[in-house]
Amino acid sequence: MTSKSMRSFAGGLIVAAGLCGAVYFFGPSEATGTQTSEKLSEDDMKDLLSSEGYVIHSEKEWEDQIAETKSIKDKAKTETTEKVVYRTVLKVSKGSTSIDVGKTLQRAKVIKNAKDFSDEVEKKGKANGLRPGTYVVDSEMTTEKIISTIFK
């Protein structure tokens, strides 16, 4: 861009800004519209909104409704706490270890931690007593019950 074209462009911006400012400051102070607004009373506003499908509450009614909803949710939460029981058929083959069994039970969500299960088996001294076979175990069983079922 040359300096003359730059000056012309800047001059155009100044003229446009001046015109916009003149219209803003010297134009009509209020927009003239065809719609006239009338002051409605509070009851008229409620009636109008109700006829449009809106529900009107006072602040007290709204707070009471929120508190009631919260108490219903809390009550439902305490009443519907169901325990999920995971049950699996465990097939123990010859050569399996307590770690293998623990990992399988953890994947089936019967126990929480395979390492803790294996450590418990070691602590009880039953690591070499793994019996091959098919067993049904579930998450309601204690670790001791699972160990006594699977191990000698």
C-alpha positions as CSV (number, residue, x, y, z in Angstrom):
1,M,0.0,0.0,0.0
2,T,1.3,3.5,-0.8
3,S,1.2,6.4,1.6
4,K,-1.6,8.1,-0.5
5,S,-3.9,5.1,-0.4
6,M,-3.2,4.7,3.3
7,R,-4.1,8.4,3.9
8,S,-7.3,8.0,1.9
9,F,-8.3,4.9,3.8
10,A,-7.6,6.6,7.2
11,G,-9.6,9.7,6.0
12,G,-12.5,7.4,5.1
13,L,-12.5,5.9,8.6
14,I,-12.5,9.3,10.2
15,V,-15.4,10.5,8.1
16,A,-17.4,7.3,8.8
17,A,-16.7,7.6,12.5
18,G,-17.8,11.2,12.5
19,L,-21.0,10.4,10.7
20,C,-21.8,7.6,13.2
21,G,-21.1,9.9,16.1
22,A,-23.3,12.6,14.7
23,V,-26.2,10.2,14.2
24,Y,-25.6,8.9,17.7
25,F,-25.5,12.3,19.4
26,F,-28.0,14.3,17.3
27,G,-30.4,11.5,16.3
28,P,-33.7,10.8,18.0
29,S,-33.3,10.2,21.8
30,E,-35.8,7.3,21.9
31,A,-36.5,4.7,19.3
32,T,-39.9,5.3,17.9
33,G,-41.9,2.1,17.7
34,T,-45.4,1.2,17.0
35,Q,-45.8,-0.9,20.1
36,T,-47.0,0.8,23.2
37,S,-46.3,-0.7,26.5
38,E,-48.8,-0.5,29.3
39,K,-48.1,-1.0,33.0
40,L,-49.6,-4.3,34.2
41,S,-50.5,-5.0,37.7
42,E,-48.9,-7.9,39.5
43,D,-52.1,-10.0,39.2
44,D,-52.4,-9.2,35.5
45,M,-48.8,-10.3,35.0
46,K,-49.4,-13.6,36.8
47,D,-52.6,-14.2,34.8
48,L,-50.8,-13.4,31.6
49,L,-47.8,-15.7,32.4
50,S,-50.2,-18.5,33.6
51,S,-52.2,-18.3,30.4
52,E,-48.9,-18.8,28.5
53,G,-48.1,-22.0,30.5
54,Y,-45.7,-20.6,33.0
55,V,-45.8,-21.5,36.7
56,I,-45.4,-18.7,39.2
57,H,-44.1,-19.2,42.7
58,S,-43.2,-16.9,45.5
59,E,-39.6,-17.2,46.8
60,K,-40.9,-19.0,49.9
61,E,-42.9,-21.5,47.8
62,W,-39.8,-22.1,45.6
63,E,-37.5,-22.7,48.6
64,D,-40.1,-25.0,50.2
65,Q,-40.3,-27.0,46.9
66,I,-36.6,-27.3,46.6
67,A,-36.3,-28.5,50.2
68,E,-39.0,-31.1,49.7
69,T,-37.4,-32.4,46.6
70,K,-34.0,-32.7,48.3
71,S,-35.6,-34.6,51.2
72,I,-37.3,-37.0,48.8
73,K,-34.0,-37.6,47.0
74,D,-32.2,-38.2,50.3
75,K,-34.9,-40.6,51.5
76,A,-34.9,-42.5,48.2
77,K,-31.1,-42.7,48.3
78,T,-31.1,-44.4,51.7
79,E,-34.0,-46.7,50.9
80,T,-32.7,-48.0,47.5
81,T,-29.1,-48.8,48.4
82,E,-28.9,-52.3,47.0
83,K,-25.8,-54.3,47.2
84,V,-24.6,-55.9,44.0
85,V,-23.5,-59.5,44.3
86,Y,-21.0,-60.8,41.7
87,R,-21.1,-64.5,41.2
88,T,-18.7,-66.5,39.0
89,V,-17.8,-70.0,38.1
90,L,-14.1,-70.5,38.7
91,K,-12.3,-73.2,36.9
92,V,-9.0,-74.1,38.5
93,S,-6.7,-76.2,36.4
94,K,-3.7,-78.1,37.4
95,G,-0.6,-75.8,37.7
96,S,-2.7,-72.7,38.6
97,T,-1.3,-70.6,41.4
98,S,-3.0,-68.5,44.1
99,I,-2.0,-65.4,42.1
100,D,-3.8,-66.7,39.0
101,V,-6.9,-67.5,41.1
102,G,-6.7,-64.0,42.7
103,K,-6.5,-62.3,39.3
104,T,-9.4,-64.2,38.0
105,L,-11.5,-63.4,41.1
106,Q,-10.6,-59.7,40.8
107,R,-11.6,-59.6,37.1
108,A,-14.9,-61.2,38.1
109,K,-15.3,-58.5,40.9
110,V,-15.6,-61.1,43.5
111,I,-12.6,-59.7,45.4
112,K,-11.1,-56.3,45.4
113,N,-7.4,-57.0,45.2
114,A,-5.6,-60.1,43.8
115,K,-2.4,-59.4,45.7
116,D,-4.2,-59.2,49.0
117,F,-5.9,-62.5,48.3
118,S,-2.7,-64.2,47.4
119,D,-1.0,-62.8,50.5
120,E,-3.9,-64.1,52.6
121,V,-3.5,-67.6,51.1
122,E,0.3,-67.4,51.8
123,K,-0.4,-66.3,55.4
124,K,-2.7,-69.2,56.0
125,G,-0.1,-71.6,54.5
126,K,-2.4,-73.0,51.8
127,A,-0.5,-71.9,48.7
128,N,0.4,-75.5,47.9
129,G,-3.1,-76.8,48.6
130,L,-4.9,-75.5,45.5
131,R,-7.4,-78.1,44.3
132,P,-8.2,-78.3,40.6
133,G,-11.9,-78.2,39.8
134,T,-14.8,-76.0,39.1
135,Y,-16.1,-73.7,41.9
136,V,-19.0,-71.2,42.3
137,V,-18.0,-68.2,44.3
138,D,-19.6,-64.8,44.9
139,S,-18.7,-61.4,46.3
140,E,-20.8,-62.1,49.5
141,M,-18.4,-64.8,50.5
142,T,-15.6,-63.8,52.9
143,T,-12.0,-64.3,51.8
144,E,-11.7,-67.1,54.4
145,K,-14.7,-68.9,52.9
146,I,-13.3,-68.6,49.3
147,I,-9.9,-69.9,50.5
148,S,-11.5,-72.9,52.3
149,T,-13.6,-73.7,49.3
150,I,-10.8,-73.7,46.7
151,F,-7.8,-74.7,48.8
152,K,-7.2,-77.9,50.9
